[in-house]
Amino acid sequence: MTHSPVPQRRIGQSELTSSVFALGSWHIYDRMHFEDSVAMVRTAIDRGITLFDVGVYAAPGSPPAFTDVLFSAIIRAAGVARDEYLLSEKLWLEGWDDDTGFRSQLDGALFRVGAEHADLVVLGDLRRDDVALRDIVVNLGELTRDGLIRAWGVNNWSASHVQELIDIATAERLPGPAMAQLKYSVSRRSIPDGAPFAKLWEQGLSMQASDVMEGGYLAGKVATDREVGRDPGGIRQRIIDDVPEFVALAEELGATPAQLAIAFTLTHPATANTLFGASSVAQLEANLGSLELLDRVGADELRARVEPFCADRGLVDPEGP
């Protein structure tokens, strides 16, 4: 069967163009048989997925994580050349070094994954106030100049802090953030859809939609033993309570709940790509069916039909963390 390749979109104002889907690795490869991981990554490449997030969700000093080491073996076994995909890494302010900035942290990440550069790095949550934003922008500019990264973004930063980064980069004539990774789903919409971030989208910033299935709940589950991300606004129980109606809507639209959840994220004009994990070839192929759903139903109609499931309106500040 011949499939249309996954569409591509530009990431912000950077030189990078990636597939509209990014395949994540958090709690994925360490739960799969190696052979299955290789088959899934090979399928993803063959279907046109080009962006792979191997960011380790363990700040320096935390217990070690090996998802990126596993990926290095998987990508080799799948016969994928380095120029066939984009590599996304995570950098943490907790590991910021006053002398080298992010460099030593990035060197370690690249060593584990067996690559000479990252195409994209995403800065983890802003949980320190003792590192000057200008120092961050300058350090990332140096890493870009030295060929270690090609573009950078942030994860769950406030709109005002992102604007500061943009302003500093403009003043210093350095690359600014190309992308903001934000929680975005039919349930969590206040921040990406709000006025503060709308001003950033107008300036060319892109969004990477993450947590799109709320750890599996928006894939139709009412219980999960997986670790689920933070719960801004304390709305998770409302999300769980909405699962039966959400499943019913997906069935009415001739789709799975996961396909509906993913398709929704692509309706936002600022979405460069949507990040999700898959643990089998079958699950990956099913998730790609979200493109057919979006094409068949249309963005406006999809947004209208899922409106009742927006759970964080009025409970989460659109400005962000």
VEXNU-955743 format. One record per residue (C-alpha): residue number from 1; chain; x negated, y, z negated. Coordinates in nm, 2 decimals. Layout:
BEGIN
{num->NUM&chaine->A&east->X&north->Y&up->Z}
...
This chain:
BEGIN
{num->1&chaine->A&east->0.00&north->0.00&up->0.00}
{num->2&chaine->A&east->-0.13&north->0.34&up->0.10}
{num->3&chaine->A&east->-0.11&north->0.62&up->-0.16}
{num->4&chaine->A&east->-0.14&north->0.99&up->-0.12}
{num->5&chaine->A&east->-0.45&north->1.12&up->-0.30}
{num->6&chaine->A&east->-0.40&north->1.30&up->-0.63}
{num->7&chaine->A&east->-0.38&north->1.68&up->-0.55}
{num->8&chaine->A&east->-0.66&north->1.91&up->-0.64}
{num->9&chaine->A&east->-0.65&north->2.25&up->-0.82}
{num->10&chaine->A&east->-0.92&north->2.50&up->-0.90}
{num->11&chaine->A&east->-1.02&north->2.54&up->-1.26}
{num->12&chaine->A&east->-0.99&north->2.91&up->-1.34}
{num->13&chaine->A&east->-1.23&north->3.13&up->-1.15}
{num->14&chaine->A&east->-1.51&north->2.87&up->-1.16}
{num->15&chaine->A&east->-1.66&north->2.68&up->-0.87}
{num->16&chaine->A&east->-1.49&north->2.36&up->-0.99}
{num->17&chaine->A&east->-1.19&north->2.21&up->-0.81}
{num->18&chaine->A&east->-1.06&north->1.90&up->-0.98}
{num->19&chaine->A&east->-0.77&north->1.65&up->-0.96}
{num->20&chaine->A&east->-0.45&north->1.76&up->-1.13}
{num->21&chaine->A&east->-0.51&north->1.47&up->-1.37}
{num->22&chaine->A&east->-0.80&north->1.43&up->-1.60}
{num->23&chaine->A&east->-0.85&north->1.08&up->-1.75}
{num->24&chaine->A&east->-0.93&north->1.10&up->-2.12}
{num->25&chaine->A&east->-1.12&north->0.85&up->-2.33}
{num->26&chaine->A&east->-1.01&north->0.92&up->-2.69}
{num->27&chaine->A&east->-0.92&north->0.59&up->-2.86}
{num->28&chaine->A&east->-0.91&north->0.42&up->-2.51}
{num->29&chaine->A&east->-1.22&north->0.24&up->-2.40}
{num->30&chaine->A&east->-1.30&north->0.11&up->-2.75}
{num->31&chaine->A&east->-0.96&north->-0.07&up->-2.74}
{num->32&chaine->A&east->-1.00&north->-0.23&up->-2.40}
{num->33&chaine->A&east->-1.18&north->-0.52&up->-2.26}
{num->34&chaine->A&east->-1.48&north->-0.39&up->-2.06}
{num->35&chaine->A&east->-1.37&north->-0.55&up->-1.74}
{num->36&chaine->A&east->-1.03&north->-0.38&up->-1.76}
{num->37&chaine->A&east->-1.19&north->-0.05&up->-1.83}
{num->38&chaine->A&east->-1.40&north->-0.08&up->-1.52}
{num->39&chaine->A&east->-1.10&north->-0.18&up->-1.31}
{num->40&chaine->A&east->-0.90&north->0.12&up->-1.44}
{num->41&chaine->A&east->-1.18&north->0.37&up->-1.37}
{num->42&chaine->A&east->-1.24&north->0.23&up->-1.03}
{num->43&chaine->A&east->-0.87&north->0.26&up->-0.95}
{num->44&chaine->A&east->-0.86&north->0.62&up->-1.08}
{num->45&chaine->A&east->-1.15&north->0.72&up->-0.85}
{num->46&chaine->A&east->-0.99&north->0.54&up->-0.56}
{num->47&chaine->A&east->-0.66&north->0.73&up->-0.62}
{num->48&chaine->A&east->-0.83&north->1.06&up->-0.63}
{num->49&chaine->A&east->-0.88&north->1.13&up->-1.00}
{num->50&chaine->A&east->-1.21&north->1.32&up->-1.03}
{num->51&chaine->A&east->-1.22&north->1.47&up->-1.38}
{num->52&chaine->A&east->-1.32&north->1.24&up->-1.67}
{num->53&chaine->A&east->-1.31&north->1.38&up->-2.03}
{num->54&chaine->A&east->-1.56&north->1.19&up->-2.25}
{num->55&chaine->A&east->-1.57&north->1.44&up->-2.53}
{num->56&chaine->A&east->-1.64&north->1.28&up->-2.86}
{num->57&chaine->A&east->-1.39&north->1.39&up->-3.13}
{num->58&chaine->A&east->-1.65&north->1.37&up->-3.41}
{num->59&chaine->A&east->-1.82&north->1.69&up->-3.52}
{num->60&chaine->A&east->-2.19&north->1.66&up->-3.61}
{num->61&chaine->A&east->-2.23&north->1.49&up->-3.94}
{num->62&chaine->A&east->-1.92&north->1.28&up->-3.89}
{num->63&chaine->A&east->-1.93&north->0.90&up->-3.83}
{num->64&chaine->A&east->-2.07&north->0.81&up->-3.49}
{num->65&chaine->A&east->-1.84&north->0.76&up->-3.19}
{num->66&chaine->A&east->-1.93&north->0.57&up->-2.88}
{num->67&chaine->A&east->-1.66&north->0.65&up->-2.62}
{num->68&chaine->A&east->-1.92&north->0.83&up->-2.41}
{num->69&chaine->A&east->-2.17&north->0.55&up->-2.43}
{num->70&chaine->A&east->-1.90&north->0.30&up->-2.32}
{num->71&chaine->A&east->-1.81&north->0.54&up->-2.03}
{num->72&chaine->A&east->-2.17&north->0.54&up->-1.91}
{num->73&chaine->A&east->-2.16&north->0.16&up->-1.87}
{num->74&chaine->A&east->-1.81&north->0.16&up->-1.72}
{num->75&chaine->A&east->-1.89&north->0.42&up->-1.46}
{num->76&chaine->A&east->-2.20&north->0.23&up->-1.35}
{num->77&chaine->A&east->-2.02&north->-0.11&up->-1.34}
{num->78&chaine->A&east->-1.75&north->0.06&up->-1.13}
{num->79&chaine->A&east->-2.01&north->0.16&up->-0.87}
{num->80&chaine->A&east->-1.92&north->0.53&up->-0.90}
{num->81&chaine->A&east->-2.19&north->0.78&up->-0.80}
{num->82&chaine->A&east->-2.24&north->1.09&up->-1.01}
{num->83&chaine->A&east->-2.13&north->1.32&up->-0.73}
{num->84&chaine->A&east->-1.80&north->1.14&up->-0.71}
{num->85&chaine->A&east->-1.66&north->1.27&up->-1.03}
{num->86&chaine->A&east->-1.66&north->1.57&up->-1.28}
{num->87&chaine->A&east->-1.78&north->1.51&up->-1.63}
{num->88&chaine->A&east->-1.62&north->1.70&up->-1.92}
{num->89&chaine->A&east->-1.79&north->1.71&up->-2.26}
{num->90&chaine->A&east->-1.69&north->1.86&up->-2.60}
{num->91&chaine->A&east->-1.90&north->2.10&up->-2.80}
{num->92&chaine->A&east->-1.84&north->2.18&up->-3.16}
{num->93&chaine->A&east->-1.91&north->2.50&up->-3.35}
{num->94&chaine->A&east->-1.98&north->2.29&up->-3.65}
{num->95&chaine->A&east->-2.29&north->2.18&up->-3.47}
{num->96&chaine->A&east->-2.40&north->2.52&up->-3.36}
{num->97&chaine->A&east->-2.77&north->2.58&up->-3.42}
{num->98&chaine->A&east->-2.89&north->2.94&up->-3.49}
{num->99&chaine->A&east->-3.20&north->2.88&up->-3.28}
{num->100&chaine->A&east->-3.08&north->2.67&up->-2.99}
{num->101&chaine->A&east->-2.70&north->2.73&up->-3.00}
{num->102&chaine->A&east->-2.52&north->2.43&up->-2.83}
{num->103&chaine->A&east->-2.83&north->2.31&up->-2.64}
{num->104&chaine->A&east->-2.94&north->2.03&up->-2.87}
{num->105&chaine->A&east->-2.58&north->1.91&up->-2.92}
{num->106&chaine->A&east->-2.53&north->1.91&up->-2.54}
{num->107&chaine->A&east->-2.86&north->1.73&up->-2.49}
{num->108&chaine->A&east->-2.75&north->1.45&up->-2.72}
{num->109&chaine->A&east->-2.41&north->1.42&up->-2.54}
{num->110&chaine->A&east->-2.58&north->1.40&up->-2.20}
{num->111&chaine->A&east->-2.82&north->1.14&up->-2.33}
{num->112&chaine->A&east->-2.54&north->0.92&up->-2.46}
{num->113&chaine->A&east->-2.35&north->0.94&up->-2.13}
{num->114&chaine->A&east->-2.66&north->0.91&up->-1.91}
{num->115&chaine->A&east->-2.61&north->1.23&up->-1.71}
{num->116&chaine->A&east->-2.83&north->1.53&up->-1.64}
{num->117&chaine->A&east->-2.55&north->1.78&up->-1.66}
{num->118&chaine->A&east->-2.18&north->1.83&up->-1.76}
{num->119&chaine->A&east->-1.96&north->1.99&up->-1.50}
{num->120&chaine->A&east->-1.73&north->2.12&up->-1.78}
{num->121&chaine->A&east->-1.77&north->2.17&up->-2.15}
{num->122&chaine->A&east->-1.49&north->2.25&up->-2.38}
{num->123&chaine->A&east->-1.55&north->2.42&up->-2.72}
{num->124&chaine->A&east->-1.37&north->2.26&up->-3.01}
{num->125&chaine->A&east->-1.14&north->2.44&up->-3.25}
{num->126&chaine->A&east->-1.27&north->2.78&up->-3.38}
{num->127&chaine->A&east->-1.32&north->2.69&up->-3.75}
{num->128&chaine->A&east->-1.62&north->2.91&up->-3.82}
{num->129&chaine->A&east->-1.64&north->3.29&up->-3.86}
{num->130&chaine->A&east->-2.02&north->3.31&up->-3.90}
{num->131&chaine->A&east->-2.11&north->3.27&up->-3.53}
{num->132&chaine->A&east->-2.08&north->3.58&up->-3.32}
{num->133&chaine->A&east->-1.87&north->3.53&up->-3.01}
{num->134&chaine->A&east->-2.13&north->3.72&up->-2.80}
{num->135&chaine->A&east->-2.39&north->3.46&up->-2.91}
{num->136&chaine->A&east->-2.16&north->3.18&up->-2.78}
{num->137&chaine->A&east->-2.11&north->3.35&up->-2.45}
{num->138&chaine->A&east->-2.48&north->3.42&up->-2.40}
{num->139&chaine->A&east->-2.58&north->3.07&up->-2.50}
{num->140&chaine->A&east->-2.33&north->2.91&up->-2.26}
{num->141&chaine->A&east->-2.46&north->3.15&up->-1.99}
{num->142&chaine->A&east->-2.81&north->3.01&up->-2.05}
{num->143&chaine->A&east->-2.69&north->2.65&up->-2.03}
{num->144&chaine->A&east->-2.52&north->2.74&up->-1.70}
{num->145&chaine->A&east->-2.84&north->2.91&up->-1.57}
{num->146&chaine->A&east->-3.04&north->2.61&up->-1.66}
{num->147&chaine->A&east->-2.81&north->2.37&up->-1.47}
{num->148&chaine->A&east->-2.68&north->2.19&up->-1.77}
{num->149&chaine->A&east->-2.32&north->2.30&up->-1.73}
{num->150&chaine->A&east->-2.11&north->2.44&up->-1.44}
{num->151&chaine->A&east->-1.81&north->2.58&up->-1.63}
{num->152&chaine->A&east->-1.67&north->2.60&up->-1.98}
{num->153&chaine->A&east->-1.35&north->2.64&up->-2.17}
{num->154&chaine->A&east->-1.20&north->2.63&up->-2.51}
{num->155&chaine->A&east->-0.97&north->2.40&up->-2.71}
{num->156&chaine->A&east->-0.68&north->2.55&up->-2.91}
{num->157&chaine->A&east->-0.83&north->2.89&up->-2.95}
{num->158&chaine->A&east->-0.60&north->3.19&up->-3.01}
{num->159&chaine->A&east->-0.52&north->3.42&up->-2.72}
{num->160&chaine->A&east->-0.69&north->3.71&up->-2.88}
{num->161&chaine->A&east->-1.01&north->3.52&up->-2.93}
{num->162&chaine->A&east->-1.01&north->3.40&up->-2.57}
{num->163&chaine->A&east->-0.96&north->3.76&up->-2.45}
{num->164&chaine->A&east->-1.26&north->3.86&up->-2.66}
{num->165&chaine->A&east->-1.47&north->3.59&up->-2.48}
{num->166&chaine->A&east->-1.35&north->3.72&up->-2.14}
{num->167&chaine->A&east->-1.43&north->4.08&up->-2.23}
{num->168&chaine->A&east->-1.78&north->3.99&up->-2.36}
{num->169&chaine->A&east->-1.85&north->3.78&up->-2.05}
{num->170&chaine->A&east->-1.74&north->4.06&up->-1.82}
{num->171&chaine->A&east->-1.96&north->4.31&up->-2.01}
{num->172&chaine->A&east->-2.26&north->4.08&up->-2.01}
{num->173&chaine->A&east->-2.20&north->3.97&up->-1.65}
{num->174&chaine->A&east->-2.19&north->3.61&up->-1.75}
{num->175&chaine->A&east->-1.95&north->3.33&up->-1.68}
{num->176&chaine->A&east->-1.65&north->3.35&up->-1.90}
{num->177&chaine->A&east->-1.41&north->3.08&up->-2.00}
{num->178&chaine->A&east->-1.25&north->2.91&up->-1.71}
{num->179&chaine->A&east->-0.99&north->2.70&up->-1.89}
{num->180&chaine->A&east->-0.80&north->2.67&up->-2.22}
{num->181&chaine->A&east->-0.71&north->2.32&up->-2.34}
{num->182&chaine->A&east->-0.38&north->2.36&up->-2.51}
{num->183&chaine->A&east->-0.12&north->2.12&up->-2.66}
{num->184&chaine->A&east->0.16&north->2.13&up->-2.39}
{num->185&chaine->A&east->0.46&north->1.91&up->-2.37}
{num->186&chaine->A&east->0.83&north->1.92&up->-2.34}
{num->187&chaine->A&east->0.83&north->1.96&up->-2.72}
{num->188&chaine->A&east->0.53&north->2.20&up->-2.77}
{num->189&chaine->A&east->0.57&north->2.50&up->-2.54}
{num->190&chaine->A&east->0.55&north->2.81&up->-2.75}
{num->191&chaine->A&east->0.18&north->2.89&up->-2.70}
{num->192&chaine->A&east->0.13&north->2.81&up->-2.33}
{num->193&chaine->A&east->0.47&north->2.96&up->-2.23}
{num->194&chaine->A&east->0.43&north->3.27&up->-2.46}
{num->195&chaine->A&east->0.35&north->3.63&up->-2.38}
{num->196&chaine->A&east->-0.01&north->3.63&up->-2.52}
{num->197&chaine->A&east->-0.14&north->3.35&up->-2.30}
{num->198&chaine->A&east->0.06&north->3.48&up->-2.01}
{num->199&chaine->A&east->-0.17&north->3.78&up->-2.00}
{num->200&chaine->A&east->-0.47&north->3.54&up->-1.98}
{num->201&chaine->A&east->-0.31&north->3.34&up->-1.70}
{num->202&chaine->A&east->-0.28&north->3.66&up->-1.51}
{num->203&chaine->A&east->-0.65&north->3.72&up->-1.54}
{num->204&chaine->A&east->-0.73&north->3.38&up->-1.38}
{num->205&chaine->A&east->-0.77&north->3.16&up->-1.68}
{num->206&chaine->A&east->-0.64&north->2.80&up->-1.62}
{num->207&chaine->A&east->-0.48&north->2.56&up->-1.86}
{num->208&chaine->A&east->-0.56&north->2.19&up->-1.93}
{num->209&chaine->A&east->-0.25&north->2.04&up->-2.08}
{num->210&chaine->A&east->-0.33&north->1.80&up->-2.36}
{num->211&chaine->A&east->-0.13&north->1.59&up->-2.61}
{num->212&chaine->A&east->0.13&north->1.57&up->-2.34}
{num->213&chaine->A&east->0.29&north->1.25&up->-2.48}
{num->214&chaine->A&east->0.25&north->1.33&up->-2.85}
{num->215&chaine->A&east->0.04&north->1.02&up->-2.92}
{num->216&chaine->A&east->0.29&north->0.80&up->-2.74}
{num->217&chaine->A&east->0.62&north->0.93&up->-2.88}
{num->218&chaine->A&east->0.71&north->1.11&up->-2.56}
{num->219&chaine->A&east->0.63&north->0.78&up->-2.37}
{num->220&chaine->A&east->0.93&north->0.64&up->-2.55}
{num->221&chaine->A&east->0.79&north->0.51&up->-2.87}
{num->222&chaine->A&east->0.96&north->0.58&up->-3.21}
{num->223&chaine->A&east->0.66&north->0.45&up->-3.40}
{num->224&chaine->A&east->0.29&north->0.42&up->-3.33}
{num->225&chaine->A&east->-0.02&north->0.30&up->-3.52}
{num->226&chaine->A&east->-0.25&north->0.53&up->-3.32}
{num->227&chaine->A&east->-0.40&north->0.84&up->-3.46}
{num->228&chaine->A&east->-0.20&north->1.14&up->-3.35}
{num->229&chaine->A&east->-0.32&north->1.50&up->-3.32}
{num->230&chaine->A&east->-0.23&north->1.79&up->-3.55}
{num->231&chaine->A&east->0.14&north->1.88&up->-3.59}
{num->232&chaine->A&east->0.16&north->2.27&up->-3.56}
{num->233&chaine->A&east->0.50&north->2.38&up->-3.69}
{num->234&chaine->A&east->0.57&north->2.05&up->-3.86}
{num->235&chaine->A&east->0.80&north->1.94&up->-3.57}
{num->236&chaine->A&east->0.69&north->1.58&up->-3.53}
{num->237&chaine->A&east->0.99&north->1.43&up->-3.69}
{num->238&chaine->A&east->1.22&north->1.64&up->-3.46}
{num->239&chaine->A&east->1.02&north->1.50&up->-3.17}
{num->240&chaine->A&east->1.07&north->1.14&up->-3.29}
{num->241&chaine->A&east->1.44&north->1.21&up->-3.34}
{num->242&chaine->A&east->1.47&north->1.33&up->-2.98}
{num->243&chaine->A&east->1.31&north->1.02&up->-2.83}
{num->244&chaine->A&east->1.63&north->0.83&up->-2.75}
{num->245&chaine->A&east->1.78&north->1.13&up->-2.56}
{num->246&chaine->A&east->1.45&north->1.19&up->-2.38}
{num->247&chaine->A&east->1.43&north->0.83&up->-2.27}
{num->248&chaine->A&east->1.79&north->0.85&up->-2.15}
{num->249&chaine->A&east->1.71&north->1.16&up->-1.94}
{num->250&chaine->A&east->1.41&north->0.99&up->-1.79}
{num->251&chaine->A&east->1.62&north->0.70&up->-1.69}
{num->252&chaine->A&east->1.88&north->0.93&up->-1.54}
{num->253&chaine->A&east->1.61&north->1.09&up->-1.32}
{num->254&chaine->A&east->1.48&north->0.75&up->-1.21}
{num->255&chaine->A&east->1.15&north->0.77&up->-1.40}
{num->256&chaine->A&east->0.98&north->0.65&up->-1.72}
{num->257&chaine->A&east->0.95&north->0.88&up->-2.02}
{num->258&chaine->A&east->0.58&north->0.91&up->-1.96}
{num->259&chaine->A&east->0.63&north->1.01&up->-1.60}
{num->260&chaine->A&east->0.87&north->1.28&up->-1.71}
{num->261&chaine->A&east->0.64&north->1.40&up->-1.99}
{num->262&chaine->A&east->0.35&north->1.43&up->-1.75}
{num->263&chaine->A&east->0.55&north->1.58&up->-1.46}
{num->264&chaine->A&east->0.67&north->1.86&up->-1.68}
{num->265&chaine->A&east->0.32&north->1.98&up->-1.76}
{num->266&chaine->A&east->0.25&north->2.03&up->-1.39}
{num->267&chaine->A&east->0.54&north->2.27&up->-1.36}
{num->268&chaine->A&east->0.34&north->2.54&up->-1.54}
{num->269&chaine->A&east->0.17&north->2.77&up->-1.28}
{num->270&chaine->A&east->-0.15&north->2.79&up->-1.49}
{num->271&chaine->A&east->-0.20&north->2.42&up->-1.52}
{num->272&chaine->A&east->-0.52&north->2.32&up->-1.35}
{num->273&chaine->A&east->-0.50&north->1.96&up->-1.48}
{num->274&chaine->A&east->-0.32&north->1.74&up->-1.73}
{num->275&chaine->A&east->-0.53&north->1.52&up->-1.96}
{num->276&chaine->A&east->-0.39&north->1.18&up->-2.05}
{num->277&chaine->A&east->-0.53&north->0.84&up->-2.15}
{num->278&chaine->A&east->-0.44&north->0.51&up->-1.99}
{num->279&chaine->A&east->-0.53&north->0.16&up->-2.12}
{num->280&chaine->A&east->-0.46&north->-0.05&up->-1.81}
{num->281&chaine->A&east->-0.45&north->-0.02&up->-1.43}
{num->282&chaine->A&east->-0.07&north->-0.07&up->-1.45}
{num->283&chaine->A&east->-0.03&north->0.22&up->-1.70}
{num->284&chaine->A&east->-0.25&north->0.44&up->-1.49}
{num->285&chaine->A&east->-0.05&north->0.37&up->-1.17}
{num->286&chaine->A&east->0.28&north->0.43&up->-1.36}
{num->287&chaine->A&east->0.16&north->0.76&up->-1.48}
{num->288&chaine->A&east->0.06&north->0.87&up->-1.13}
{num->289&chaine->A&east->0.43&north->0.82&up->-1.04}
{num->290&chaine->A&east->0.49&north->1.15&up->-1.22}
{num->291&chaine->A&east->0.38&north->1.32&up->-0.89}
{num->292&chaine->A&east->0.66&north->1.15&up->-0.70}
{num->293&chaine->A&east->0.91&north->1.26&up->-0.97}
{num->294&chaine->A&east->0.79&north->1.62&up->-0.96}
{num->295&chaine->A&east->0.82&north->1.62&up->-0.58}
{num->296&chaine->A&east->1.16&north->1.46&up->-0.58}
{num->297&chaine->A&east->1.33&north->1.67&up->-0.85}
{num->298&chaine->A&east->1.14&north->2.00&up->-0.83}
{num->299&chaine->A&east->0.97&north->2.21&up->-1.09}
{num->300&chaine->A&east->1.26&north->2.44&up->-1.17}
{num->301&chaine->A&east->1.51&north->2.16&up->-1.21}
{num->302&chaine->A&east->1.26&north->1.96&up->-1.43}
{num->303&chaine->A&east->1.20&north->2.25&up->-1.66}
{num->304&chaine->A&east->1.58&north->2.31&up->-1.69}
{num->305&chaine->A&east->1.65&north->1.95&up->-1.77}
{num->306&chaine->A&east->1.39&north->1.92&up->-2.05}
{num->307&chaine->A&east->1.47&north->2.25&up->-2.21}
{num->308&chaine->A&east->1.67&north->2.09&up->-2.50}
{num->309&chaine->A&east->1.36&north->1.91&up->-2.62}
{num->310&chaine->A&east->1.16&north->2.22&up->-2.69}
{num->311&chaine->A&east->1.10&north->2.18&up->-3.06}
{num->312&chaine->A&east->0.85&north->2.45&up->-3.16}
{num->313&chaine->A&east->1.03&north->2.77&up->-3.04}
{num->314&chaine->A&east->1.03&north->3.02&up->-3.33}
{num->315&chaine->A&east->0.82&north->2.79&up->-3.54}
{num->316&chaine->A&east->0.48&north->2.83&up->-3.38}
{num->317&chaine->A&east->0.32&north->3.17&up->-3.32}
{num->318&chaine->A&east->0.26&north->3.21&up->-2.94}
{num->319&chaine->A&east->-0.07&north->3.38&up->-3.02}
{num->320&chaine->A&east->-0.21&north->3.04&up->-3.11}
{num->321&chaine->A&east->-0.43&north->2.92&up->-3.39}
